[in-house]
Amino acid sequence: MKVGFIGLGIMGRPMAKHLVAAGLDVMVSDLNPVPVQELVADGAKTGTYAQIGEQCDIVMTILPTGAIVQSVLFGEDGVAAHLKPGSIVVDHSSVTPVESHECYDKLKEIGVDFLDAPVSGGEPGAKAGTLAIMVGGDEPVFEKAKEVMQPYASSILLTGGCGSGSITKLANQIIVNNNIAVVSEALTFAVKAGADPEKVYKAIRTGLAGSAVLDAKAPMMYNRNFVPGGTIKVNHKDITNVVKTAHAIDAPIPYTAQLYEIMQTLKVHGHMMDDHSGIVQYFEALADVKVEKKGE
């Protein structure tokens, strides 16, 4: 089976590397030539969208927005025009369920199967090959594609029909990003009251307040390390998709609506390319303190 992989950014590059390391025949594409050259040096081939469509049995995409996914698949000389009936497209991008349904329906018309399969775990999970993949689509197609995803995943779960993967990812992003915001608020509160945020974190991390988010993001906050594993920009896009989807289905999301405005404020102040632990900077500005550990 030949695999096409389109999108070699923070997440896509290590994911594609795992496929090559697993011995799969991989053809890659990205607008940035640097990661393409890196993957070719590892043993992948490079190709145009047309070549990927013509030669690959399964095509993976992980791209910044649903609009870009649509353009890559259905734009002029896009991948879809060259796909063989019976081939599979797996979209790992974080998009809305409506966008996933659009891809599913258009590809079905030409005999091509589609899975919406967003991922969770960030850059560390992509590098370690331990991503959680939440998949929407037809079960027989999922069973065919599951094996190809295994080199970069620790969990691959079919959550329902088309769009279910995208819905699950949006629910994940509600939990993750609101959790980061609450950790930010709590540590800012602790610093304003005179406590050392590092010691507060260590004291609470094994209790009920403990979480994977707390362990991953609190140290980044008090060490002032906002080098992105997942940028505020990407998460702002996901939260925007949550708000749009929630409004379309009449689902109240009061916490996430407030989080959207927090991210809008961070956008205005130039923090969009910070890691999403940088959400703490919003709360610091309100309290006029900085969350950083105290000296030894």
C-alpha positions in Angstrom: 0.0 0.0 0.0 1.4 3.4 -1.0 0.6 6.3 1.3 0.4 10.0 0.4 1.0 12.5 3.2 0.1 16.2 2.7 1.0 18.7 5.4 4.4 18.6 7.1 4.0 21.2 9.8 4.6 20.8 13.6 2.4 17.7 13.7 2.6 16.3 10.2 6.4 16.1 9.9 6.9 13.7 12.8 3.8 11.7 11.8 5.1 11.2 8.3 8.5 10.3 9.7 6.9 7.5 11.7 5.3 6.1 8.6 8.7 6.1 6.8 10.4 4.5 9.8 7.7 1.8 9.8 8.8 0.8 6.3 5.8 2.2 4.4 6.1 3.5 0.9 5.4 7.2 1.5 5.0 10.2 -0.9 4.9 13.6 0.8 4.0 17.2 -0.1 4.1 20.5 1.6 4.4 24.2 0.5 7.6 24.4 2.6 10.4 22.6 0.9 12.5 22.1 4.0 10.4 19.4 5.7 9.9 17.8 2.3 13.7 17.5 1.8 14.0 16.2 5.3 11.5 13.4 4.6 13.1 12.5 1.3 16.4 12.2 3.1 14.7 9.7 5.5 13.4 7.6 2.6 10.1 9.2 1.4 9.4 10.3 -2.1 8.0 13.7 -3.1 5.2 14.3 -5.5 2.6 16.8 -6.7 -1.1 16.6 -5.6 -1.8 14.9 -9.0 1.0 12.3 -8.5 -0.2 11.6 -4.9 -3.7 11.1 -6.2 -2.7 8.9 -9.1 -0.2 6.7 -7.2 -1.4 6.4 -3.6 -3.9 4.0 -2.2 -4.5 6.1 1.0 -3.9 9.9 1.3 -3.4 11.5 4.7 -3.9 15.3 5.2 -3.1 17.5 8.2 -3.6 21.1 7.3 -4.4 24.4 9.1 -8.0 24.9 8.1 -11.0 23.2 6.5 -10.8 25.7 3.6 -7.2 24.6 2.9 -8.3 20.9 3.0 -11.0 21.7 0.5 -8.5 23.5 -1.8 -5.9 20.7 -1.7 -8.5 18.0 -2.4 -10.9 19.8 -4.8 -9.1 22.9 -6.1 -7.6 23.1 -9.6 -5.5 20.0 -10.2 -6.2 18.9 -6.6 -5.8 15.4 -5.3 -9.4 14.3 -5.7 -9.4 14.7 -9.5 -6.7 12.0 -9.7 -7.8 9.5 -7.0 -8.7 6.0 -8.0 -12.1 4.5 -7.0 -11.6 2.5 -3.8 -8.8 4.8 -2.4 -9.1 6.4 1.0 -8.6 10.0 2.2 -7.9 10.4 5.9 -8.1 14.0 7.1 -6.2 14.5 10.4 -6.9 18.3 10.3 -9.0 20.0 13.0 -12.1 21.2 11.2 -15.9 21.5 11.7 -18.2 18.4 11.2 -19.9 20.3 8.3 -16.5 20.6 6.5 -15.9 16.8 7.1 -19.3 16.0 5.7 -18.6 18.1 2.6 -15.4 16.1 1.9 -17.2 12.8 2.6 -20.0 13.6 0.2 -17.8 14.9 -2.7 -15.4 12.0 -2.5 -18.3 9.4 -2.4 -19.4 10.8 -5.7 -16.2 9.6 -7.3 -16.0 6.3 -5.4 -13.4 7.4 -2.9 -13.8 6.9 0.9 -13.2 9.5 3.5 -12.4 9.5 7.3 -12.3 12.6 9.5 -9.6 11.6 12.0 -8.3 14.6 14.0 -5.6 13.9 16.5 -4.8 14.9 20.1 -1.4 14.9 21.9 0.4 17.9 20.4 3.9 17.9 19.1 5.2 15.7 21.9 2.7 13.0 21.1 3.4 13.3 17.3 7.1 12.9 18.0 6.7 10.0 20.4 4.1 8.3 18.2 1.5 8.3 20.9 -1.3 10.4 19.4 -4.9 9.8 20.2 -6.9 9.6 17.0 -10.7 10.1 17.0 -12.2 8.9 13.8 -15.5 9.4 12.0 -16.6 7.4 9.0 -17.7 4.0 7.8 -16.4 1.1 9.8 -15.1 -1.1 6.9 -13.1 1.9 5.7 -11.8 2.6 9.3 -10.6 -1.1 9.5 -8.6 -0.7 6.3 -7.0 2.6 7.3 -6.4 1.9 11.0 -3.2 -0.1 10.4 -1.6 2.8 8.5 -2.3 5.2 11.4 -0.7 2.9 14.0 2.9 4.0 13.6 2.1 7.4 15.1 -0.8 6.6 17.5 -1.3 4.9 20.9 -5.1 5.1 20.5 -7.3 4.9 17.4 -11.0 4.9 18.0 -13.9 5.0 15.7 -16.4 7.4 17.3 -19.2 7.1 14.8 -20.2 8.1 11.3 -18.8 10.9 9.2 -18.2 14.1 11.3 -18.0 12.2 14.6 -14.2 12.5 14.7 -14.4 16.3 14.2 -17.1 16.6 16.8 -15.0 14.6 19.3 -11.9 16.8 18.6 -13.9 20.0 19.2 -15.1 18.5 22.5 -11.5 17.7 23.3 -10.5 21.3 22.6 -13.2 22.6 24.8 -11.8 20.6 27.7 -8.1 21.2 27.0 -8.3 24.9 26.4 -10.7 25.7 29.3 -8.4 23.6 31.5 -5.4 25.6 30.5 -7.3 28.8 31.2 -8.4 27.6 34.6 -4.8 26.6 35.5 -3.7 30.0 34.3 -6.2 31.7 36.5 -5.4 29.6 39.5 -1.6 30.2 39.3 -2.1 33.9 38.7 -4.3 34.0 41.8 -1.6 32.1 43.8 1.2 34.5 42.7 -1.0 37.6 43.5 -1.4 36.2 47.0 2.3 35.8 47.4 2.8 32.0 46.7 5.4 30.3 44.6 3.6 28.9 41.6 6.0 26.0 41.2 5.4 24.9 44.8 1.6 25.3 44.4 1.8 23.1 41.3 3.8 20.4 43.0 1.5 20.5 46.1 -1.7 20.0 44.1 -0.7 17.8 41.1 -1.3 14.5 42.8 -4.7 15.5 44.2 -8.0 15.8 42.5 -6.8 19.0 40.7 -4.1 17.0 38.9 -4.4 16.4 35.2 -2.3 15.9 32.1 -2.9 19.5 31.2 -1.7 20.7 34.6 1.5 18.6 34.3 2.2 19.7 30.7 1.4 23.4 31.0 2.0 24.6 34.6 5.8 24.2 34.4 5.8 26.0 31.0 3.9 28.9 32.6 6.2 29.4 35.6 9.4 28.7 33.6 8.2 31.4 31.0 8.5 28.9 28.2 6.0 29.7 25.5 7.8 27.9 22.7 4.8 26.2 20.9 4.0 22.6 20.9 0.5 23.8 20.0 0.1 27.5 19.3 -2.7 29.8 20.6 -3.3 30.5 16.9 -4.2 26.9 16.1 -6.3 26.5 19.3 -8.0 29.8 18.6 -9.0 28.3 15.2 -10.4 25.3 17.0 -12.3 27.3 19.5 -13.7 29.4 16.7 -15.0 26.2 15.1 -16.5 25.2 18.4 -18.4 28.5 18.6 -19.6 28.2 15.0 -20.8 24.7 15.5 -22.4 25.4 18.8 -24.4 28.3 17.4 -25.5 26.1 14.4 -26.9 23.4 16.7 -28.1 25.7 19.5 -25.7 24.3 22.1 -25.0 26.9 24.9 -21.2 27.1 25.6 -20.8 29.9 28.1 -17.3 29.0 29.3 -16.0 28.5 25.8 -17.5 31.7 24.6 -15.6 33.5 27.3 -12.4 31.6 26.3 -12.9 32.7 22.7 -12.8 36.4 23.9 -9.7 35.7 26.0 -8.0 34.3 22.9 -9.2 37.3 20.9 -7.5 39.6 23.5 -4.3 37.6 23.2 -4.5 38.0 19.4 -4.7 41.7 19.7 -1.6 41.7 21.9 0.5 39.6 19.6 0.5 36.3 21.4 -1.0 34.0 18.7 2.3 32.2 18.0 2.9 31.4 21.7 2.2 27.9 23.1 -1.3 27.8 24.5 0.2 27.8 28.0 0.7 31.4 27.1 -3.0 31.9 27.8 -1.7 32.7 31.3 -0.5 36.1 30.0 -4.2 37.2 29.8 -4.7 36.6 33.5 -1.3 38.1 34.4 -2.3 41.4 32.7 -5.5 41.5 34.6 -3.8 40.9 38.0 -0.6 42.9 37.2 1.6 40.0 38.2 3.9 37.5 36.4 3.6 33.7 37.0 7.2 32.7 37.5 8.9 30.5 40.1 10.8 32.1 42.9 14.6 31.9 43.0 16.3 29.2 45.0 
